Amino acid sequence: MRPLTTASALFLVLGASGQLGEAQSTFTRADTLRGSIGPFRAWWNVVGYDVWVKPDFEARSITGRTQIAFDAVAAGQRMQIDLQQPLVVDSILTDVAGFKDGAITVSDQSTPFTRDENVIWIDLPQPMKMGEASTITIHYHGVPRAAKNPPWDGGWIWRKDAQGNPWMSVACQGLGASVWYPCKDHQSDEPEYGANLRITVPDSLQGIGNGRLRSTASNGDGTSTWHWQVKNPINTYNLVPYIGKYAHWSEVFDGAEGKLDCDYWVLAANEAKAREHFKQVPQMLKCFEEWLGPYPFYEDGYKLVEAPHLGMEHQSAVAYGNRFMNGYLGMDRSGSGRGLRWDYIIIHESGHEWFGNSITTADIADMWIHEGFTDYTETIYTECQQGPEAAEEYVIGLRKGIANDRPLIGPYGVNQEGSGDMYNKGANLIHTIRHIVGDSTFKAMLLEMNRRFRHQVVTSAEVEDFLINFNERTKRMLNKSIFDQYLRTTQVPVLEWGVKKRTLVARWTNCLPGFKMVAWIDLDGHPMYKELGAEWTVLATGKVKKLRPSLNRNWYASISHVQKATLKSVLITRTVSPELRTR
């Protein structure tokens, strides 16, 4: 996902918070068409995209053609295709099968359509039955929305490099891939057979895309077409062109599934420093494969491509713009100093290859899965590089940037994200879960999560259920109330404690009814793992007057002392908790 803005990153270091964008409180019919699977999206499934684009740098315009291969999962005839204004549709052709002289024929038939703001309504020449397959080809042109502040305020990017060469790309997460090509612009439908991207550029420039380069063909008119192919499912916003005067080199990483081709494309003037700086990549891949499992896209390779914006997780072609410096443009988002020993964009955007690109949420309301887990890959890499204590300092330092302004999960069906806290709060929720279940269980959980949901579209409910029911230990130690508390409210639990009649008691407050969570409490050097709820529960009896319990720092929660007078009327219950001492 989009990295936080430079200003937001600075605020985070200082303890304030930045937002990804203003949250909507009311929604329109257009929001519902964009954000939901309505009847004219539901009956058909995308199998593959073939996208061709030719930009005109001087006119700031593009000419394009998109072919969508699809099959019918139910009977249907009318299709909703997304293409954002002011792009103009020239024609739409549909493959129509027939018989001639006893043989099956396939012909392109001109197909009527209507525009409805950013939607194209297409009525196929004839109804399709469940199980049938076809293609539509859309020819279009126009001046696409120009990015004002990419990647946050996105669109097509028109820039020049320091030498005056045209430098172009696209950043469109949230805004949608339909800002530059026609598609079914919804995360729930990834083309299972991947995509082709054909980029026509002046012969003096290179056109870089996702996946592997299949051909470069001269058109005989001063332009060449670069053909790239992605074999794996890919989200529509991840498919992007990069156009510029690039230098290229490659290396092979000996990975968990064999040889992984790693390619690097940077502006020619930056090649020397990039070659040195990008030595971080193999170290990152080794760490992530140990903790998360094999890199998800061996067939398509791994690429870093210098982009005219800060960065994005474009699948198998990660956008890089962090100026070849460590940290986030030279800053450490955690304020701990630990994040200055690695490049934020390399680590974070590459982490998205596992969380966001391989495992994708059906609705962007559940984007905490992308950003929370990916943000936590920064902690994982810090641990690989600097050790567990450094990792703890890093993720705990991120808490200064949590606003708790709105829930992490947004409204469904209207193309609306939850709070920007999905990064830092999401990572700290995952860190808390790690310390509840223990390191070995947590690591096994991450590996199995990436194996089970590899190349799949998921919901938050499915991921929550997986984490809770991963094994017998997690069934005892995790529950739905933990996820409801951290994902669906802005309340941070408070562990209250006090002493009454030589009895030390504690409970969770500022929480939902029925909330229960294991706490790691230190009693003057003696650790205690205890599951607590909203009722007062005994922690210790006897000589407890001088005890001052502390909550382990790895829990994203706070602790508060309650005066004796407050406990005067409290009825103390003695509960039997699961045995949680073994970790």
PyMOL commands that set and color helices and strands:
alter all, ss='L'
color gray80, all
select helices_A, chain A and resi 6-14+29-35+39-42+177-179+236-238+268-277+280-292+338-341+344-351+364-366+368-386+388-401+420-422+424-437+439-452+460-468+472-477+480-488+564-567
alter helices_A, ss='H'
color red, helices_A
select strands_A, chain A and resi 44-56+61-72+76-82+88-100+103-110+113-116+119-128+133-142+155-160+166-171+195-202+206-208+212-218+223-230+242-244+246-255+258-267+302-306+311-312+318-320+359-361+456-458+494-500+503-509+517-523+526-532+537-541+550-551+558-561
alter strands_A, ss='S'
color yellow, strands_A
deselect
rebuild
show_as cartoon
